[in-house]
Amino acid sequence: MTVSRSQKKSPKRRTASTKPAGRTSETLTVSGRQVPVSNLDKIFYPSVGFTKGQVIDYYIRISPVLLPHLKDRPLTLKRYPDGVKGGFFYEKRCPPYRPVWVQTAPVWSDRYQTDIHFCLVNDLPSLVWAANLGDLELHTFLAKADKVERPTMMVFDLDPGAPADILSCAQVGLWLRQSLNGLKLKSFPKTSGSKGLQIYVPLNTLATYDQTKALSHRLAEQLEREHPELVVSKMGKSLRSGRVFVDWSQNDRHKTTVCAYSLRAKERPTVSTPVEWDEVEAAFKKRDAALLSFISDEVLKRVEKNGDLFEPLLKLKQKVP
């Protein structure tokens, strides 16, 4: 990995209502590409003083384990140009002002009756470019661009309704793991980086969304029947109070999920973090939600120690029963 930087300041401008101010722009040399970056000192997470430059630095440092999970997957940009307090917008169509080396993939849109060209973040320069746009959160398809109708994984998004919390999700996740084990399917948990957990089932076989949606829906309904006091499988938000919604509907060609190792736009720079089932069980038994919450520096240390806990998602082959 090669990253170097050059710096220049744009001319200062004076207006009737502001003091003179300079905007700093730089160029990073990333793996031989020239990547323009700007406003690296802008505060993106005000509660902890975490800057845009630190966002880019995190993505550079986590890239060895992150990029394999982004490779060839259409990416929806969720951009926070002024940080987590400044509002956001989604961008499916890859911006026309992208560098020529940022790859794209056409995906047919039923709504617009045309192809939408999504960004592909297949290398480090493209990742730095996206981070510089304020794309804090990386939301990817469950399928790859060349086979958008063939999900390589199945996902369950466990979303707690207050006063249920991530520990409630841990309990539901452990129940779900048992159900999947009964079907001879290995599963892998990660934190959402927000308030819940997400359970992934790698497939990497010729699965369809019809299959994964039907199976995930059936398992969600089964959990609701067995544990109606804590689990809900229906969409209505009014039903979620004090329970965990097992969102099976993410298994759809038109939906995206937050990628492993992505930052989240919360008070602190929390990360959607792969964890081990032992960690989920320990947090539940100890009633300690902090054991399932990680910020960027902690995640870098975890990866240095444990490697990529989500690596099986890339290659483990399992068939939908």
C-alpha positions as semicolon CSV with decimal commas, in nm:
position;residue;x (nm);y (nm);z (nm)
1;M;0,000;0,000;0,000
2;T;0,148;0,336;-0,104
3;V;0,004;0,664;0,021
4;S;0,179;1,001;0,002
5;R;0,048;1,356;0,001
6;S;0,101;1,697;-0,149
7;Q;-0,074;2,012;-0,030
8;K;-0,187;2,347;-0,161
9;K;-0,418;2,621;-0,038
10;S;-0,684;2,774;-0,253
11;P;-0,707;3,155;-0,262
12;K;-0,869;3,314;0,040
13;R;-1,206;3,471;-0,023
14;R;-1,375;3,750;0,170
15;T;-1,750;3,802;0,183
16;A;-1,960;4,061;0,355
17;S;-2,069;3,818;0,625
18;T;-1,760;3,610;0,693
19;K;-1,401;3,649;0,797
20;P;-1,124;3,553;0,554
21;A;-1,095;3,178;0,534
22;G;-0,882;2,934;0,336
23;R;-0,986;2,598;0,205
24;T;-0,712;2,339;0,204
25;S;-0,697;2,087;-0,077
26;E;-0,443;1,813;-0,116
27;T;-0,356;1,525;-0,342
28;L;-0,285;1,181;-0,207
29;T;-0,080;0,940;-0,414
30;V;-0,254;0,612;-0,346
31;S;-0,120;0,297;-0,512
32;G;0,008;0,510;-0,799
33;R;-0,317;0,707;-0,845
34;Q;-0,357;1,078;-0,775
35;V;-0,659;1,117;-0,547
36;P;-0,775;1,472;-0,465
37;V;-0,887;1,524;-0,105
38;S;-1,006;1,836;0,076
39;N;-1,099;1,978;0,416
40;L;-0,921;1,704;0,606
41;D;-0,950;1,901;0,931
42;K;-1,329;1,929;0,909
43;I;-1,492;1,774;1,216
44;F;-1,714;1,485;1,110
45;Y;-1,796;1,347;1,457
46;P;-1,831;1,657;1,680
47;S;-1,880;1,472;2,010
48;V;-1,529;1,325;1,988
49;G;-1,357;1,565;1,745
50;F;-1,307;1,295;1,480
51;T;-1,213;1,459;1,151
52;K;-1,263;1,385;0,784
53;G;-0,892;1,315;0,763
54;Q;-0,929;1,050;1,034
55;V;-1,219;0,894;0,841
56;I;-0,997;0,860;0,534
57;D;-0,709;0,733;0,748
58;Y;-0,932;0,465;0,901
59;Y;-1,047;0,345;0,561
60;I;-0,687;0,330;0,436
61;R;-0,576;0,127;0,738
62;I;-0,874;-0,112;0,735
63;S;-0,864;-0,157;0,356
64;P;-0,679;-0,493;0,351
65;V;-0,981;-0,664;0,511
66;L;-1,251;-0,426;0,385
67;L;-1,178;-0,426;0,012
68;P;-1,244;-0,800;-0,042
69;H;-1,599;-0,746;0,092
70;L;-1,655;-0,448;-0,141
71;K;-1,503;-0,603;-0,453
72;D;-1,740;-0,617;-0,752
73;R;-2,044;-0,527;-0,540
74;P;-2,253;-0,228;-0,651
75;L;-2,226;0,041;-0,385
76;T;-2,487;0,290;-0,271
77;L;-2,313;0,600;-0,139
78;K;-2,451;0,742;0,185
79;R;-2,287;1,082;0,195
80;Y;-2,240;1,314;0,492
81;P;-2,050;1,607;0,336
82;D;-2,064;1,806;0,662
83;G;-2,030;1,518;0,904
84;V;-2,282;1,326;1,110
85;K;-2,466;1,639;1,229
86;G;-2,494;1,797;0,887
87;G;-2,748;1,575;0,713
88;F;-2,696;1,310;0,447
89;F;-2,818;1,188;0,113
90;Y;-2,811;0,857;-0,073
91;E;-2,651;0,838;-0,415
92;K;-2,707;0,525;-0,621
93;R;-2,587;0,661;-0,954
94;C;-2,208;0,693;-0,948
95;P;-2,126;1,067;-0,979
96;P;-2,035;1,174;-1,334
97;Y;-1,734;1,369;-1,203
98;R;-1,569;1,050;-1,075
99;P;-1,211;0,980;-1,183
100;V;-1,181;0,767;-1,495
101;W;-1,030;0,483;-1,290
102;V;-1,337;0,444;-1,066
103;Q;-1,522;0,146;-1,211
104;T;-1,899;0,126;-1,241
105;A;-2,156;-0,147;-1,298
106;P;-2,496;-0,116;-1,470
107;V;-2,791;-0,246;-1,270
108;W;-3,139;-0,247;-1,420
109;S;-3,393;-0,033;-1,234
110;D;-3,756;-0,144;-1,261
111;R;-3,863;0,192;-1,123
112;Y;-3,683;0,403;-1,384
113;Q;-3,682;0,141;-1,663
114;T;-3,317;0,196;-1,733
115;D;-2,975;0,093;-1,606
116;I;-2,829;0,275;-1,307
117;H;-2,451;0,278;-1,308
118;F;-2,340;0,211;-0,951
119;C;-1,988;0,274;-0,823
120;L;-1,760;-0,022;-0,764
121;V;-1,496;0,022;-0,495
122;N;-1,249;-0,242;-0,605
123;D;-0,925;-0,077;-0,499
124;L;-0,777;0,160;-0,244
125;P;-0,777;0,476;-0,461
126;S;-1,152;0,431;-0,523
127;L;-1,210;0,382;-0,149
128;V;-1,019;0,701;-0,063
129;W;-1,208;0,890;-0,333
130;A;-1,545;0,776;-0,192
131;A;-1,440;0,862;0,165
132;N;-1,339;1,211;0,052
133;L;-1,695;1,259;-0,078
134;G;-1,816;1,208;0,278
135;D;-1,936;0,854;0,209
136;L;-1,914;0,752;0,571
137;E;-2,128;0,441;0,533
138;L;-2,066;0,174;0,270
139;H;-2,389;0,000;0,166
140;T;-2,349;-0,292;-0,074
141;F;-2,559;-0,543;-0,264
142;L;-2,576;-0,902;-0,139
143;A;-2,482;-1,005;-0,494
144;K;-2,196;-0,919;-0,726
145;A;-2,236;-0,691;-1,024
146;D;-2,203;-0,962;-1,288
147;K;-2,479;-1,173;-1,129
148;V;-2,710;-0,929;-0,952
149;E;-2,988;-1,187;-0,935
150;R;-2,766;-1,435;-0,745
151;P;-2,703;-1,340;-0,382
152;T;-2,380;-1,480;-0,241
153;M;-2,517;-1,461;0,113
154;M;-2,833;-1,441;0,321
155;V;-2,873;-1,183;0,598
156;F;-3,091;-1,129;0,905
157;D;-3,095;-0,774;1,041
158;L;-3,190;-0,780;1,410
159;D;-3,339;-0,443;1,497
160;P;-3,444;-0,378;1,859
161;G;-3,740;-0,163;1,956
162;A;-3,681;0,018;2,285
163;P;-3,652;-0,082;2,562
164;A;-3,508;-0,388;2,384
165;D;-3,140;-0,339;2,304
166;I;-2,839;-0,508;2,151
167;L;-2,840;-0,765;2,433
168;S;-3,193;-0,858;2,330
169;C;-3,055;-0,896;1,978
170;A;-2,780;-1,120;2,115
171;Q;-3,041;-1,352;2,263
172;V;-3,240;-1,363;1,939
173;G;-2,919;-1,412;1,742
174;L;-2,826;-1,714;1,952
175;W;-3,171;-1,865;1,894
176;L;-3,137;-1,797;1,522
177;R;-2,796;-1,964;1,519
178;Q;-2,954;-2,278;1,663
179;S;-3,218;-2,280;1,389
180;L;-2,954;-2,237;1,120
181;N;-2,738;-2,508;1,272
182;G;-3,039;-2,739;1,247
183;L;-3,035;-2,672;0,872
184;K;-2,659;-2,737;0,861
185;L;-2,591;-2,372;0,779
186;K;-2,298;-2,191;0,939
187;S;-2,365;-1,829;1,033
188;F;-2,151;-1,532;1,124
189;P;-2,254;-1,232;1,337
190;K;-2,150;-0,871;1,319
191;T;-2,262;-0,561;1,500
192;S;-2,459;-0,315;1,292
193;G;-2,246;-0,036;1,436
194;S;-2,572;0,116;1,553
195;K;-2,809;-0,056;1,796
196;G;-2,849;-0,407;1,659
197;L;-2,684;-0,721;1,526
198;Q;-2,672;-0,873;1,178
199;I;-2,641;-1,245;1,112
200;Y;-2,491;-1,354;0,779
201;V;-2,509;-1,692;0,611
202;P;-2,252;-1,735;0,331
203;L;-2,379;-1,923;0,027
204;N;-2,151;-1,868;-0,275
205;T;-2,364;-2,115;-0,472
206;L;-2,639;-2,069;-0,730
207;A;-2,894;-1,925;-0,491
208;T;-3,178;-1,689;-0,580
209;Y;-3,345;-1,411;-0,386
210;D;-3,670;-1,604;-0,403
211;Q;-3,500;-1,883;-0,208
212;T;-3,320;-1,667;0,048
213;K;-3,619;-1,442;0,111
214;A;-3,852;-1,738;0,157
215;L;-3,617;-1,920;0,395
216;S;-3,528;-1,611;0,600
217;H;-3,897;-1,519;0,628
218;R;-3,987;-1,869;0,743
219;L;-3,713;-1,870;1,007
220;A;-3,818;-1,526;1,132
221;E;-4,178;-1,641;1,166
222;Q;-4,063;-1,956;1,344
223;L;-3,868;-1,749;1,599
224;E;-4,172;-1,528;1,651
225;R;-4,393;-1,832;1,720
226;E;-4,140;-1,977;1,965
227;H;-4,055;-1,649;2,142
228;P;-4,347;-1,408;2,090
229;E;-4,248;-1,206;2,395
230;L;-3,921;-1,094;2,231
231;V;-3,939;-1,155;1,855
232;V;-4,145;-0,996;1,581
233;S;-4,126;-1,082;1,211
234;K;-4,379;-0,833;1,073
235;M;-4,282;-0,494;0,936
236;G;-4,506;-0,266;1,142
237;K;-4,299;-0,040;1,369
238;S;-4,580;-0,028;1,623
239;L;-4,523;-0,400;1,685
240;R;-4,157;-0,362;1,778
241;S;-4,182;-0,198;2,119
242;G;-3,974;-0,405;2,359
243;R;-3,908;-0,669;2,094
244;V;-3,654;-0,747;1,823
245;F;-3,761;-0,724;1,461
246;V;-3,596;-1,002;1,261
247;D;-3,574;-0,824;0,928
248;W;-3,574;-1,091;0,661
249;S;-3,674;-0,846;0,387
250;Q;-3,314;-0,735;0,331
251;N;-3,280;-1,043;0,111
252;D;-3,387;-0,856;-0,198
253;R;-3,212;-0,745;-0,516
254;H;-3,325;-0,388;-0,461
255;K;-3,187;-0,354;-0,107
256;T;-2,841;-0,301;0,033
257;T;-2,683;-0,371;0,371
258;V;-2,400;-0,195;0,549
259;C;-2,069;-0,362;0,469
260;A;-1,847;-0,523;0,730
261;Y;-1,592;-0,271;0,864
262;S;-1,796;0,029;0,749
263;L;-1,813;0,332;0,975
264;R;-2,157;0,438;1,095
265;A;-2,288;0,791;1,128
266;K;-2,346;0,790;1,504
267;E;-2,222;1,004;1,793
268;R;-1,888;0,823;1,785
269;P;-1,712;0,660;1,488
270;T;-1,860;0,319;1,554
271;V;-1,801;0,039;1,305
272;S;-2,011;-0,250;1,178
273;T;-1,782;-0,510;1,332
274;P;-1,756;-0,885;1,274
275;V;-1,762;-1,070;1,606
276;E;-1,741;-1,431;1,717
277;W;-2,040;-1,620;1,854
278;D;-1,850;-1,662;2,182
279;E;-1,841;-1,283;2,213
280;V;-2,216;-1,258;2,151
281;E;-2,281;-1,522;2,416
282;A;-2,043;-1,358;2,666
283;A;-2,204;-1,016;2,623
284;F;-2,550;-1,167;2,678
285;K;-2,448;-1,364;2,986
286;K;-2,267;-1,068;3,142
287;R;-2,548;-0,828;3,046
288;D;-2,281;-0,592;2,910
289;A;-2,381;-0,414;2,589
290;A;-2,041;-0,240;2,573
291;L;-1,888;-0,574;2,474
292;L;-2,069;-0,542;2,141
293;S;-1,979;-0,184;2,055
294;F;-1,656;-0,090;1,878
295;I;-1,508;0,232;1,743
296;S;-1,256;0,261;1,462
297;D;-0,934;0,229;1,664
298;E;-1,067;-0,076;1,847
299;V;-1,160;-0,244;1,521
300;L;-0,812;-0,189;1,377
301;K;-0,665;-0,357;1,686
302;R;-0,913;-0,645;1,658
303;V;-0,816;-0,706;1,296
304;E;-0,448;-0,693;1,381
305;K;-0,508;-0,960;1,646
306;N;-0,778;-1,178;1,488
307;G;-0,762;-1,113;1,116
308;D;-1,086;-1,096;0,917
309;L;-1,356;-1,283;1,108
310;F;-1,582;-1,239;0,805
311;E;-1,346;-1,406;0,559
312;P;-1,573;-1,715;0,535
313;L;-1,836;-1,491;0,374
314;L;-1,606;-1,467;0,073
315;K;-1,559;-1,836;-0,002
316;L;-1,758;-2,075;0,218
317;K;-2,005;-2,262;-0,003
318;Q;-2,344;-2,362;0,139
319;K;-2,670;-2,452;-0,031
320;V;-3,009;-2,313;0,058
321;P;-3,201;-2,613;0,193
